[in-house]
Every structure is written in structure tokens, then in C-alpha cells.
Amino acid sequence: MREELAAKRARDIRGMFGRIAQRYDLLNRTLSLGCDRRWRRAVAARVATAAPRRLLDVCTGTGDLALGQPTAGSVYGCDFCLPILALARAKSAAAATRPAWFAADALCLPLADGALDAVTVAFGIRNFEDLEAGLHELARVLRPRGRVVILEFSTPRGALAPVLRWWVRHVPPLLGRLISGDGEAYRYLSTSVATFPDGDELCGLLEAAGFAGVRATPLTGGVATLYDGARAGDGRVR
Ligand SMILES: C[S@@+](CC[C@H](N)C(=O)[O-])C[C@H]1O[C@@H](n2cnc3c(N)ncnc32)[C@H](O)[C@@H]1O
């Protein structure tokens, strides 16, 4: 029963991203007032310190994060939604970096244990039907001391929190409906952010999944948070 529900949730999520794929980039820029580009550059800067030779961007969507990775090695991008992955592929035809794209579910990656030096995920883990299983899978495909960098929405804190929370709760459903015609998808964005673990709680889940040295860096008043860490060095995935 639980597996059936999980499969349905995954199907729903895949369908939802398929429906909004064409307007996804425009809505990203609009809803974040352009901040999403800066957030992705922060991910790329963290990844660069590890100088990975084999990097996978999981839940790559339209591919912006994979396309912005400054590495001399191989970059891969995967997603389980084919229409959005097709947009990533089309973008890379004109780009300097040419990641290799493939379709895959993040919870069951078609890669050997320890195959990668770095894994990134931007705004993807919130959609996993089983968060713990997904984080374990990210750890499995990384070599010991391989780097994970995750960008995810979080609950704003601090002086501007009331304004930022109001924005996250009310603006995405409204603009989402106007621009993509799919208010439901952007209502999902607001509600899923409000209930998703963030900060120390997510750091704890990453550690439990087999990562060490995990840090959380809030961005733009905590609207998003950048998490990074390394797969625990003993090669064991707990
Ligand atoms: C909010 S978008 C983020 C896209 C991109 N990373 C970005 O920064 O714009 C979430 C993406 O995750 C993908 N996704 C969600 N769950 C997934 C899973 N279990 N396996 C693979 N892709 C998944 C969706 O299809 C969608 O393209």
C-alpha cells in the first residue's frame, strides 16, 4: 500500500513537471526575482572547491545547474520527467558545457556504488517520495569523501521573515496560475516548502544517510538554503 502510494506520488510529480516544463525557467526567474541564478552560482562555487572529475546533477530539470558547472571532467544530468529533460538537452546544444543527459529516478540511479566525485541537487529532494531513501541513494553513488551540494527552499528566518513567508505562501500560486496556467503546481510549491525539513533537521538526515561535515548556509534571508557535505570517508553508507 505504502509502495503504491509512493509510486502514485512519483507519477503525479512527474506529470506536474511535464505540464509546467515550457514555463518553468520563466517562472523560476520571476518568482525568485532573479535570485535563482545567484543561488545556482553558489552551488557551482561549492562544487568547484572539490574539483570533481565525474559530477551528476540529479533532478536536473531544464539543466541550468548542470550547464553552469565549471569542471574539466564529465558532467551528467538526470531527471525522471522526459519533457523537462528534453528542454535541458535542447539548451545544451548551444552551450559551452555539454552534459550527458539521461532519464532516471533519483531513488534508483543506474550507477555503480562510488561511481561519482560529486552530486548536486537543486530544488529536487523536496519532491522525493521517500526522502531518507533518496539521500541514501545519493551517498551510495558517491565515492568516499565525494562531495554533495544541495540547494533547497527553506523557511525564512530573521527580520524579513514575515514578508518573505508571505511571498512564498501567496505569490507562487498566483503567478504560477497566470504564467503557466497551473496554479495547482505552484500551490504544491508553497505547501511543500512549509512542511519540508530544513536547517539542522535536514543536516541530521544527511548525516544519517552517510554524509559527514554537513553545513547549512541560508541564502536570501533563508528563502533557500545550500547544504554541503562529503560522503563519510570509510566507504560505508549507513
Ligand atoms: C523544481 S524542479 C528543479 C529543476 C532544477 N534542478 C532547477 O534547479 O531548476 C524539480 C525537478 O526534479 C525532478 N524530480 C523530482 N523527483 C524526482 C525523482 N525522484 N527522480 C528524478 N527526478 C525527479 C522533477 O521532474 C523536476 O524536473
The ligand as an ORCA input file, in Angstrom:
! r2SCAN-3c Opt
* xyz 0 1
  C      11.757     22.084     -9.005
  S      12.468     21.185    -10.322
  C      14.179     21.601    -10.189
  C      14.905     21.547    -11.508
  C      16.340     22.053    -11.486
  N      17.181     21.282    -10.624
  C      16.406     23.501    -11.128
  O      17.206     23.871    -10.300
  O      15.685     24.299    -11.714
  C      12.433     19.553     -9.689
  C      12.849     18.518    -10.721
  O      13.056     17.286    -10.036
  C      12.562     16.230    -10.821
  N      12.308     15.105     -9.916
  C      11.501     15.078     -8.827
  N      11.567     13.880     -8.222
  C      12.439     13.133     -8.943
  C      12.942     11.815     -8.820
  N      12.526     11.014     -7.829
  N      13.841     11.381     -9.717
  C      14.261     12.190    -10.727
  N      13.811     13.444    -10.914
  C      12.924     13.920    -10.025
  C      11.320     16.807    -11.496
  O      10.962     16.102    -12.648
  C      11.795     18.236    -11.785
  O      12.372     18.349    -13.058
*
